[in-house]
Amino acid sequence: MEKVMMKLGGLTCPSCLTKIQKSVEMTDGTADVKVLFNAGKVKFNLDSLVTSPDVVQNNIEKLGYTVQGIKTKEI
């Protein structure tokens, strides 16, 4: 398992938070998803045997937001 933090761009309203949170939660292998609207970040736990940060990034970018940076840390 890994802890992942992604810096996001394009967050303009609270409904952005909901869209991103649902998208990440629906990605297999993710858990404990938290979108921090004011900080422009999403944090979640990731099972690297099931998916990768790149898959989550692609899902977020398909919604029209940008991922400006990714940090991962082994749990």
PyMOL Python script that loads the backbone (N, CA, C, O; Angstrom):
from pymol import cmd

cmd.read_pdbstr("""\
ATOM      1  N   MET A   1       0.843  -1.193   0.000  1.00  0.00           N
ATOM      2  CA  MET A   1       0.000   0.000   0.000  1.00  0.00           C
ATOM      3  C   MET A   1       0.885   1.252   0.000  1.00  0.00           C
ATOM      4  O   MET A   1       1.991   1.275   0.540  1.00  0.00           O
ATOM      5  N   GLU A   2       0.347   2.264  -0.621  1.00  0.00           N
ATOM      6  CA  GLU A   2       1.023   3.548  -0.679  1.00  0.00           C
ATOM      7  C   GLU A   2       0.061   4.658  -0.295  1.00  0.00           C
ATOM      8  O   GLU A   2      -1.142   4.566  -0.541  1.00  0.00           O
ATOM      9  N   LYS A   3       0.601   5.705   0.308  1.00  0.00           N
ATOM     10  CA  LYS A   3      -0.159   6.944   0.492  1.00  0.00           C
ATOM     11  C   LYS A   3       0.191   7.820  -0.697  1.00  0.00           C
ATOM     12  O   LYS A   3       1.365   8.001  -1.020  1.00  0.00           O
ATOM     13  N   VAL A   4      -0.833   8.364  -1.350  1.00  0.00           N
ATOM     14  CA  VAL A   4      -0.607   9.198  -2.526  1.00  0.00           C
ATOM     15  C   VAL A   4      -1.220  10.564  -2.285  1.00  0.00           C
ATOM     16  O   VAL A   4      -2.324  10.677  -1.752  1.00  0.00           O
ATOM     17  N   MET A   5      -0.487  11.615  -2.685  1.00  0.00           N
ATOM     18  CA  MET A   5      -0.992  12.975  -2.633  1.00  0.00           C
ATOM     19  C   MET A   5      -0.779  13.569  -4.022  1.00  0.00           C
ATOM     20  O   MET A   5       0.328  13.545  -4.561  1.00  0.00           O
ATOM     21  N   MET A   6      -1.861  14.104  -4.592  1.00  0.00           N
ATOM     22  CA  MET A   6      -1.778  14.742  -5.899  1.00  0.00           C
ATOM     23  C   MET A   6      -2.151  16.212  -5.769  1.00  0.00           C
ATOM     24  O   MET A   6      -3.176  16.550  -5.176  1.00  0.00           O
ATOM     25  N   LYS A   7      -1.318  17.079  -6.322  1.00  0.00           N
ATOM     26  CA  LYS A   7      -1.604  18.522  -6.385  1.00  0.00           C
ATOM     27  C   LYS A   7      -2.435  18.746  -7.638  1.00  0.00           C
ATOM     28  O   LYS A   7      -2.050  18.347  -8.737  1.00  0.00           O
ATOM     29  N   LEU A   8      -3.587  19.394  -7.455  1.00  0.00           N
ATOM     30  CA  LEU A   8      -4.545  19.561  -8.545  1.00  0.00           C
ATOM     31  C   LEU A   8      -4.628  21.008  -9.011  1.00  0.00           C
ATOM     32  O   LEU A   8      -4.375  21.940  -8.248  1.00  0.00           O
ATOM     33  N   GLY A   9      -4.987  21.174 -10.278  1.00  0.00           N
ATOM     34  CA  GLY A   9      -5.263  22.488 -10.837  1.00  0.00           C
ATOM     35  C   GLY A   9      -6.661  22.488 -11.415  1.00  0.00           C
ATOM     36  O   GLY A   9      -7.165  21.444 -11.830  1.00  0.00           O
ATOM     37  N   GLY A  10      -7.281  23.633 -11.446  1.00  0.00           N
ATOM     38  CA  GLY A  10      -8.594  23.741 -12.057  1.00  0.00           C
ATOM     39  C   GLY A  10      -9.766  23.617 -11.110  1.00  0.00           C
ATOM     40  O   GLY A  10     -10.916  23.601 -11.550  1.00  0.00           O
ATOM     41  N   LEU A  11      -9.496  23.529  -9.800  1.00  0.00           N
ATOM     42  CA  LEU A  11     -10.594  23.462  -8.835  1.00  0.00           C
ATOM     43  C   LEU A  11     -11.188  24.853  -8.665  1.00  0.00           C
ATOM     44  O   LEU A  11     -10.509  25.770  -8.203  1.00  0.00           O
ATOM     45  N   THR A  12     -12.441  25.008  -9.034  1.00  0.00           N
ATOM     46  CA  THR A  12     -13.053  26.334  -8.959  1.00  0.00           C
ATOM     47  C   THR A  12     -14.252  26.395  -8.029  1.00  0.00           C
ATOM     48  O   THR A  12     -14.659  27.482  -7.620  1.00  0.00           O
ATOM     49  N   CYS A  13     -14.832  25.236  -7.684  1.00  0.00           N
ATOM     50  CA  CYS A  13     -16.026  25.252  -6.847  1.00  0.00           C
ATOM     51  C   CYS A  13     -16.135  23.942  -6.076  1.00  0.00           C
ATOM     52  O   CYS A  13     -15.480  22.961  -6.429  1.00  0.00           O
ATOM     53  N   PRO A  14     -16.955  23.914  -5.029  1.00  0.00           N
ATOM     54  CA  PRO A  14     -17.103  22.692  -4.237  1.00  0.00           C
ATOM     55  C   PRO A  14     -17.612  21.484  -5.025  1.00  0.00           C
ATOM     56  O   PRO A  14     -17.344  20.348  -4.635  1.00  0.00           O
ATOM     57  N   SER A  15     -18.334  21.699  -6.115  1.00  0.00           N
ATOM     58  CA  SER A  15     -18.795  20.540  -6.890  1.00  0.00           C
ATOM     59  C   SER A  15     -17.619  19.841  -7.565  1.00  0.00           C
ATOM     60  O   SER A  15     -17.700  18.651  -7.872  1.00  0.00           O
ATOM     61  N   CYS A  16     -16.524  20.572  -7.800  1.00  0.00           N
ATOM     62  CA  CYS A  16     -15.299  19.960  -8.334  1.00  0.00           C
ATOM     63  C   CYS A  16     -14.804  18.890  -7.360  1.00  0.00           C
ATOM     64  O   CYS A  16     -14.404  17.798  -7.764  1.00  0.00           O
ATOM     65  N   LEU A  17     -14.840  19.226  -6.078  1.00  0.00           N
ATOM     66  CA  LEU A  17     -14.415  18.322  -5.027  1.00  0.00           C
ATOM     67  C   LEU A  17     -15.188  17.010  -5.111  1.00  0.00           C
ATOM     68  O   LEU A  17     -14.597  15.932  -5.039  1.00  0.00           O
ATOM     69  N   THR A  18     -16.503  17.098  -5.263  1.00  0.00           N
ATOM     70  CA  THR A  18     -17.354  15.913  -5.303  1.00  0.00           C
ATOM     71  C   THR A  18     -17.047  15.055  -6.524  1.00  0.00           C
ATOM     72  O   THR A  18     -16.962  13.832  -6.412  1.00  0.00           O
ATOM     73  N   LYS A  19     -16.881  15.674  -7.680  1.00  0.00           N
ATOM     74  CA  LYS A  19     -16.581  14.926  -8.908  1.00  0.00           C
ATOM     75  C   LYS A  19     -15.272  14.165  -8.779  1.00  0.00           C
ATOM     76  O   LYS A  19     -15.193  12.987  -9.129  1.00  0.00           O
ATOM     77  N   ILE A  20     -14.246  14.841  -8.276  1.00  0.00           N
ATOM     78  CA  ILE A  20     -12.937  14.198  -8.148  1.00  0.00           C
ATOM     79  C   ILE A  20     -12.985  13.087  -7.113  1.00  0.00           C
ATOM     80  O   ILE A  20     -12.444  12.005  -7.342  1.00  0.00           O
ATOM     81  N   GLN A  21     -13.624  13.339  -5.975  1.00  0.00           N
ATOM     82  CA  GLN A  21     -13.689  12.325  -4.923  1.00  0.00           C
ATOM     83  C   GLN A  21     -14.386  11.066  -5.427  1.00  0.00           C
ATOM     84  O   GLN A  21     -13.902   9.959  -5.190  1.00  0.00           O
ATOM     85  N   LYS A  22     -15.513  11.218  -6.116  1.00  0.00           N
ATOM     86  CA  LYS A  22     -16.232  10.054  -6.635  1.00  0.00           C
ATOM     87  C   LYS A  22     -15.409   9.298  -7.661  1.00  0.00           C
ATOM     88  O   LYS A  22     -15.408   8.067  -7.670  1.00  0.00           O
ATOM     89  N   SER A  23     -14.706  10.020  -8.526  1.00  0.00           N
ATOM     90  CA  SER A  23     -13.881   9.382  -9.551  1.00  0.00           C
ATOM     91  C   SER A  23     -12.768   8.547  -8.929  1.00  0.00           C
ATOM     92  O   SER A  23     -12.531   7.412  -9.341  1.00  0.00           O
ATOM     93  N   VAL A  24     -12.085   9.115  -7.934  1.00  0.00           N
ATOM     94  CA  VAL A  24     -10.987   8.387  -7.284  1.00  0.00           C
ATOM     95  C   VAL A  24     -11.532   7.207  -6.490  1.00  0.00           C
ATOM     96  O   VAL A  24     -10.950   6.122  -6.518  1.00  0.00           O
ATOM     97  N   GLU A  25     -12.648   7.408  -5.778  1.00  0.00           N
ATOM     98  CA  GLU A  25     -13.243   6.317  -4.991  1.00  0.00           C
ATOM     99  C   GLU A  25     -13.680   5.151  -5.880  1.00  0.00           C
ATOM    100  O   GLU A  25     -13.617   3.996  -5.459  1.00  0.00           O
ATOM    101  N   MET A  26     -14.117   5.442  -7.095  1.00  0.00           N
ATOM    102  CA  MET A  26     -14.589   4.379  -7.991  1.00  0.00           C
ATOM    103  C   MET A  26     -13.450   3.639  -8.684  1.00  0.00           C
ATOM    104  O   MET A  26     -13.690   2.638  -9.360  1.00  0.00           O
ATOM    105  N   THR A  27     -12.223   4.110  -8.530  1.00  0.00           N
ATOM    106  CA  THR A  27     -11.062   3.440  -9.094  1.00  0.00           C
ATOM    107  C   THR A  27     -10.683   2.277  -8.187  1.00  0.00           C
ATOM    108  O   THR A  27     -10.415   2.473  -7.002  1.00  0.00           O
ATOM    109  N   ASP A  28     -10.660   1.064  -8.740  1.00  0.00           N
ATOM    110  CA  ASP A  28     -10.273  -0.112  -7.957  1.00  0.00           C
ATOM    111  C   ASP A  28      -8.889   0.087  -7.357  1.00  0.00           C
ATOM    112  O   ASP A  28      -7.977   0.567  -8.030  1.00  0.00           O
ATOM    113  N   GLY A  29      -8.736  -0.283  -6.090  1.00  0.00           N
ATOM    114  CA  GLY A  29      -7.447  -0.212  -5.428  1.00  0.00           C
ATOM    115  C   GLY A  29      -7.209   1.067  -4.647  1.00  0.00           C
ATOM    116  O   GLY A  29      -6.125   1.259  -4.096  1.00  0.00           O
ATOM    117  N   THR A  30      -8.219   1.962  -4.588  1.00  0.00           N
ATOM    118  CA  THR A  30      -8.066   3.186  -3.804  1.00  0.00           C
ATOM    119  C   THR A  30      -8.936   3.123  -2.559  1.00  0.00           C
ATOM    120  O   THR A  30      -9.965   2.446  -2.545  1.00  0.00           O
ATOM    121  N   ALA A  31      -8.521   3.828  -1.517  1.00  0.00           N
ATOM    122  CA  ALA A  31      -9.277   3.873  -0.259  1.00  0.00           C
ATOM    123  C   ALA A  31      -8.961   5.167   0.466  1.00  0.00           C
ATOM    124  O   ALA A  31      -7.961   5.825   0.179  1.00  0.00           O
ATOM    125  N   ASP A  32      -9.826   5.527   1.414  1.00  0.00           N
ATOM    126  CA  ASP A  32      -9.626   6.699   2.277  1.00  0.00           C
ATOM    127  C   ASP A  32      -9.354   7.971   1.462  1.00  0.00           C
ATOM    128  O   ASP A  32      -8.376   8.678   1.709  1.00  0.00           O
ATOM    129  N   VAL A  33     -10.217   8.247   0.504  1.00  0.00           N
ATOM    130  CA  VAL A  33     -10.037   9.396  -0.389  1.00  0.00           C
ATOM    131  C   VAL A  33     -10.483  10.682   0.306  1.00  0.00           C
ATOM    132  O   VAL A  33     -11.579  10.754   0.861  1.00  0.00           O
ATOM    133  N   LYS A  34      -9.615  11.695   0.267  1.00  0.00           N
ATOM    134  CA  LYS A  34      -9.934  13.014   0.822  1.00  0.00           C
ATOM    135  C   LYS A  34      -9.490  14.065  -0.184  1.00  0.00           C
ATOM    136  O   LYS A  34      -8.324  14.108  -0.576  1.00  0.00           O
ATOM    137  N   VAL A  35     -10.430  14.914  -0.601  1.00  0.00           N
ATOM    138  CA  VAL A  35     -10.095  16.024  -1.479  1.00  0.00           C
ATOM    139  C   VAL A  35     -10.066  17.283  -0.625  1.00  0.00           C
ATOM    140  O   VAL A  35     -11.045  17.615   0.044  1.00  0.00           O
ATOM    141  N   LEU A  36      -8.942  17.977  -0.652  1.00  0.00           N
ATOM    142  CA  LEU A  36      -8.766  19.202   0.126  1.00  0.00           C
ATOM    143  C   LEU A  36      -8.920  20.381  -0.833  1.00  0.00           C
ATOM    144  O   LEU A  36      -7.974  20.773  -1.517  1.00  0.00           O
ATOM    145  N   PHE A  37     -10.133  20.938  -0.869  1.00  0.00           N
ATOM    146  CA  PHE A  37     -10.472  21.975  -1.846  1.00  0.00           C
ATOM    147  C   PHE A  37      -9.563  23.191  -1.726  1.00  0.00           C
ATOM    148  O   PHE A  37      -8.985  23.628  -2.721  1.00  0.00           O
ATOM    149  N   ASN A  38      -9.429  23.743  -0.524  1.00  0.00           N
ATOM    150  CA  ASN A  38      -8.635  24.962  -0.342  1.00  0.00           C
ATOM    151  C   ASN A  38      -7.162  24.759  -0.663  1.00  0.00           C
ATOM    152  O   ASN A  38      -6.497  25.678  -1.140  1.00  0.00           O
ATOM    153  N   ALA A  39      -6.645  23.556  -0.403  1.00  0.00           N
ATOM    154  CA  ALA A  39      -5.239  23.259  -0.687  1.00  0.00           C
ATOM    155  C   ALA A  39      -5.042  22.798  -2.131  1.00  0.00           C
ATOM    156  O   ALA A  39      -3.915  22.779  -2.626  1.00  0.00           O
ATOM    157  N   GLY A  40      -6.125  22.430  -2.806  1.00  0.00           N
ATOM    158  CA  GLY A  40      -6.020  21.940  -4.184  1.00  0.00           C
ATOM    159  C   GLY A  40      -5.317  20.598  -4.259  1.00  0.00           C
ATOM    160  O   GLY A  40      -4.485  20.372  -5.137  1.00  0.00           O
ATOM    161  N   LYS A  41      -5.658  19.697  -3.324  1.00  0.00           N
ATOM    162  CA  LYS A  41      -5.001  18.387  -3.269  1.00  0.00           C
ATOM    163  C   LYS A  41      -6.021  17.273  -3.092  1.00  0.00           C
ATOM    164  O   LYS A  41      -7.118  17.485  -2.576  1.00  0.00           O
ATOM    165  N   VAL A  42      -5.635  16.086  -3.530  1.00  0.00           N
ATOM    166  CA  VAL A  42      -6.392  14.883  -3.214  1.00  0.00           C
ATOM    167  C   VAL A  42      -5.406  13.900  -2.585  1.00  0.00           C
ATOM    168  O   VAL A  42      -4.295  13.708  -3.079  1.00  0.00           O
ATOM    169  N   LYS A  43      -5.837  13.284  -1.486  1.00  0.00           N
ATOM    170  CA  LYS A  43      -5.019  12.295  -0.783  1.00  0.00           C
ATOM    171  C   LYS A  43      -5.796  10.989  -0.719  1.00  0.00           C
ATOM    172  O   LYS A  43      -7.010  10.992  -0.520  1.00  0.00           O
ATOM    173  N   PHE A  44      -5.097   9.876  -0.887  1.00  0.00           N
ATOM    174  CA  PHE A  44      -5.750   8.575  -0.815  1.00  0.00           C
ATOM    175  C   PHE A  44      -4.715   7.480  -0.618  1.00  0.00           C
ATOM    176  O   PHE A  44      -3.523   7.680  -0.849  1.00  0.00           O
ATOM    177  N   ASN A  45      -5.193   6.323  -0.189  1.00  0.00           N
ATOM    178  CA  ASN A  45      -4.347   5.140  -0.098  1.00  0.00           C
ATOM    179  C   ASN A  45      -4.533   4.346  -1.380  1.00  0.00           C
ATOM    180  O   ASN A  45      -5.631   4.291  -1.935  1.00  0.00           O
ATOM    181  N   LEU A  46      -3.455   3.731  -1.845  1.00  0.00           N
ATOM    182  CA  LEU A  46      -3.466   3.033  -3.127  1.00  0.00           C
ATOM    183  C   LEU A  46      -2.848   1.655  -2.979  1.00  0.00           C
ATOM    184  O   LEU A  46      -1.757   1.516  -2.426  1.00  0.00           O
ATOM    185  N   ASP A  47      -3.534   0.642  -3.468  1.00  0.00           N
ATOM    186  CA  ASP A  47      -2.986  -0.708  -3.531  1.00  0.00           C
ATOM    187  C   ASP A  47      -2.269  -0.831  -4.870  1.00  0.00           C
ATOM    188  O   ASP A  47      -2.911  -0.965  -5.912  1.00  0.00           O
ATOM    189  N   SER A  48      -0.936  -0.784  -4.842  1.00  0.00           N
ATOM    190  CA  SER A  48      -0.152  -0.776  -6.076  1.00  0.00           C
ATOM    191  C   SER A  48      -0.205  -2.098  -6.834  1.00  0.00           C
ATOM    192  O   SER A  48       0.244  -2.174  -7.977  1.00  0.00           O
ATOM    193  N   LEU A  49      -0.749  -3.136  -6.208  1.00  0.00           N
ATOM    194  CA  LEU A  49      -0.937  -4.403  -6.919  1.00  0.00           C
ATOM    195  C   LEU A  49      -2.190  -4.365  -7.787  1.00  0.00           C
ATOM    196  O   LEU A  49      -2.348  -5.197  -8.680  1.00  0.00           O
ATOM    197  N   VAL A  50      -3.085  -3.406  -7.535  1.00  0.00           N
ATOM    198  CA  VAL A  50      -4.356  -3.308  -8.256  1.00  0.00           C
ATOM    199  C   VAL A  50      -4.330  -2.191  -9.297  1.00  0.00           C
ATOM    200  O   VAL A  50      -4.831  -2.361 -10.409  1.00  0.00           O
ATOM    201  N   THR A  51      -3.749  -1.057  -8.937  1.00  0.00           N
ATOM    202  CA  THR A  51      -3.731   0.091  -9.855  1.00  0.00           C
ATOM    203  C   THR A  51      -2.493   0.932  -9.593  1.00  0.00           C
ATOM    204  O   THR A  51      -1.688   0.611  -8.719  1.00  0.00           O
ATOM    205  N   SER A  52      -2.345   2.010 -10.353  1.00  0.00           N
ATOM    206  CA  SER A  52      -1.180   2.883 -10.198  1.00  0.00           C
ATOM    207  C   SER A  52      -1.640   4.339 -10.112  1.00  0.00           C
ATOM    208  O   SER A  52      -2.774   4.657 -10.473  1.00  0.00           O
ATOM    209  N   PRO A  53      -0.758   5.223  -9.633  1.00  0.00           N
ATOM    210  CA  PRO A  53      -1.112   6.642  -9.606  1.00  0.00           C
ATOM    211  C   PRO A  53      -1.444   7.189 -10.995  1.00  0.00           C
ATOM    212  O   PRO A  53      -2.264   8.098 -11.122  1.00  0.00           O
ATOM    213  N   ASP A  54      -0.811   6.640 -12.035  1.00  0.00           N
ATOM    214  CA  ASP A  54      -1.074   7.097 -13.402  1.00  0.00           C
ATOM    215  C   ASP A  54      -2.522   6.873 -13.812  1.00  0.00           C
ATOM    216  O   ASP A  54      -3.104   7.707 -14.505  1.00  0.00           O
ATOM    217  N   VAL A  55      -3.109   5.761 -13.392  1.00  0.00           N
ATOM    218  CA  VAL A  55      -4.509   5.466 -13.715  1.00  0.00           C
ATOM    219  C   VAL A  55      -5.413   6.499 -13.057  1.00  0.00           C
ATOM    220  O   VAL A  55      -6.333   7.016 -13.690  1.00  0.00           O
ATOM    221  N   VAL A  56      -5.153   6.801 -11.790  1.00  0.00           N
ATOM    222  CA  VAL A  56      -5.950   7.803 -11.066  1.00  0.00           C
ATOM    223  C   VAL A  56      -5.772   9.171 -11.720  1.00  0.00           C
ATOM    224  O   VAL A  56      -6.741   9.908 -11.901  1.00  0.00           O
ATOM    225  N   GLN A  57      -4.532   9.508 -12.073  1.00  0.00           N
ATOM    226  CA  GLN A  57      -4.267  10.783 -12.738  1.00  0.00           C
ATOM    227  C   GLN A  57      -5.052  10.890 -14.046  1.00  0.00           C
ATOM    228  O   GLN A  57      -5.656  11.929 -14.315  1.00  0.00           O
ATOM    229  N   ASN A  58      -5.053   9.852 -14.848  1.00  0.00           N
ATOM    230  CA  ASN A  58      -5.804   9.864 -16.108  1.00  0.00           C
ATOM    231  C   ASN A  58      -7.290  10.067 -15.869  1.00  0.00           C
ATOM    232  O   ASN A  58      -7.942  10.806 -16.608  1.00  0.00           O
ATOM    233  N   ASN A  59      -7.834   9.420 -14.846  1.00  0.00           N
ATOM    234  CA  ASN A  59      -9.262   9.573 -14.527  1.00  0.00           C
ATOM    235  C   ASN A  59      -9.584  11.011 -14.127  1.00  0.00           C
ATOM    236  O   ASN A  59     -10.617  11.548 -14.526  1.00  0.00           O
ATOM    237  N   ILE A  60      -8.714  11.631 -13.350  1.00  0.00           N
ATOM    238  CA  ILE A  60      -8.922  13.022 -12.935  1.00  0.00           C
ATOM    239  C   ILE A  60      -8.829  13.951 -14.147  1.00  0.00           C
ATOM    240  O   ILE A  60      -9.631  14.873 -14.292  1.00  0.00           O
ATOM    241  N   GLU A  61      -7.855  13.705 -15.005  1.00  0.00           N
ATOM    242  CA  GLU A  61      -7.672  14.566 -16.178  1.00  0.00           C
ATOM    243  C   GLU A  61      -8.815  14.420 -17.179  1.00  0.00           C
ATOM    244  O   GLU A  61      -9.128  15.367 -17.900  1.00  0.00           O
ATOM    245  N   LYS A  62      -9.439  13.246 -17.230  1.00  0.00           N
ATOM    246  CA  LYS A  62     -10.606  13.055 -18.091  1.00  0.00           C
ATOM    247  C   LYS A  62     -11.772  13.939 -17.644  1.00  0.00           C
ATOM    248  O   LYS A  62     -12.637  14.281 -18.450  1.00  0.00           O
ATOM    249  N   LEU A  63     -11.794  14.308 -16.359  1.00  0.00           N
ATOM    250  CA  LEU A  63     -12.840  15.189 -15.828  1.00  0.00           C
ATOM    251  C   LEU A  63     -12.570  16.656 -16.163  1.00  0.00           C
ATOM    252  O   LEU A  63     -13.433  17.509 -15.952  1.00  0.00           O
ATOM    253  N   GLY A  64     -11.369  16.954 -16.686  1.00  0.00           N
ATOM    254  CA  GLY A  64     -11.043  18.321 -17.062  1.00  0.00           C
ATOM    255  C   GLY A  64     -10.151  19.061 -16.079  1.00  0.00           C
ATOM    256  O   GLY A  64      -9.975  20.274 -16.200  1.00  0.00           O
ATOM    257  N   TYR A  65      -9.584  18.350 -15.103  1.00  0.00           N
ATOM    258  CA  TYR A  65      -8.695  18.962 -14.125  1.00  0.00           C
ATOM    259  C   TYR A  65      -7.257  18.554 -14.441  1.00  0.00           C
ATOM    260  O   TYR A  65      -7.032  17.579 -15.158  1.00  0.00           O
ATOM    261  N   THR A  66      -6.300  19.284 -13.917  1.00  0.00           N
ATOM    262  CA  THR A  66      -4.904  18.943 -14.143  1.00  0.00           C
ATOM    263  C   THR A  66      -4.280  18.414 -12.859  1.00  0.00           C
ATOM    264  O   THR A  66      -4.635  18.836 -11.758  1.00  0.00           O
ATOM    265  N   VAL A  67      -3.349  17.489 -13.018  1.00  0.00           N
ATOM    266  CA  VAL A  67      -2.564  16.984 -11.895  1.00  0.00           C
ATOM    267  C   VAL A  67      -1.180  17.600 -12.061  1.00  0.00           C
ATOM    268  O   VAL A  67      -0.468  17.296 -13.018  1.00  0.00           O
ATOM    269  N   GLN A  68      -0.808  18.460 -11.130  1.00  0.00           N
ATOM    270  CA  GLN A  68       0.438  19.216 -11.231  1.00  0.00           C
ATOM    271  C   GLN A  68       1.613  18.537 -10.540  1.00  0.00           C
ATOM    272  O   GLN A  68       2.764  18.922 -10.743  1.00  0.00           O
ATOM    273  N   GLY A  69       1.325  17.538  -9.734  1.00  0.00           N
ATOM    274  CA  GLY A  69       2.386  16.831  -9.049  1.00  0.00           C
ATOM    275  C   GLY A  69       1.852  15.640  -8.284  1.00  0.00           C
ATOM    276  O   GLY A  69       0.709  15.649  -7.826  1.00  0.00           O
ATOM    277  N   ILE A  70       2.684  14.601  -8.143  1.00  0.00           N
ATOM    278  CA  ILE A  70       2.286  13.388  -7.425  1.00  0.00           C
ATOM    279  C   ILE A  70       3.397  13.017  -6.447  1.00  0.00           C
ATOM    280  O   ILE A  70       4.572  12.960  -6.811  1.00  0.00           O
ATOM    281  N   LYS A  71       3.005  12.768  -5.208  1.00  0.00           N
ATOM    282  CA  LYS A  71       3.938  12.262  -4.198  1.00  0.00           C
ATOM    283  C   LYS A  71       3.391  10.946  -3.679  1.00  0.00           C
ATOM    284  O   LYS A  71       2.197  10.831  -3.400  1.00  0.00           O
ATOM    285  N   THR A  72       4.264   9.948  -3.547  1.00  0.00           N
ATOM    286  CA  THR A  72       3.853   8.660  -3.000  1.00  0.00           C
ATOM    287  C   THR A  72       4.775   8.290  -1.832  1.00  0.00           C
ATOM    288  O   THR A  72       5.942   8.678  -1.785  1.00  0.00           O
ATOM    289  N   LYS A  73       4.213   7.533  -0.903  1.00  0.00           N
ATOM    290  CA  LYS A  73       4.957   7.093   0.274  1.00  0.00           C
ATOM    291  C   LYS A  73       4.454   5.707   0.644  1.00  0.00           C
ATOM    292  O   LYS A  73       3.248   5.491   0.769  1.00  0.00           O
ATOM    293  N   GLU A  74       5.375   4.771   0.819  1.00  0.00           N
ATOM    294  CA  GLU A  74       4.989   3.420   1.240  1.00  0.00           C
ATOM    295  C   GLU A  74       4.413   3.444   2.640  1.00  0.00           C
ATOM    296  O   GLU A  74       4.898   4.158   3.518  1.00  0.00           O
ATOM    297  N   ILE A  75       3.359   2.644   2.838  1.00  0.00           N
ATOM    298  CA  ILE A  75       2.778   2.533   4.179  1.00  0.00           C
ATOM    299  C   ILE A  75       3.330   1.310   4.851  1.00  0.00           C
ATOM    300  O   ILE A  75       2.975   1.020   5.994  1.00  0.00           O
TER     301      ILE A  75
END
""", "prot")
cmd.dss("prot")
cmd.show_as("cartoon", "prot")
cmd.util.cbc("prot")
cmd.orient("prot")
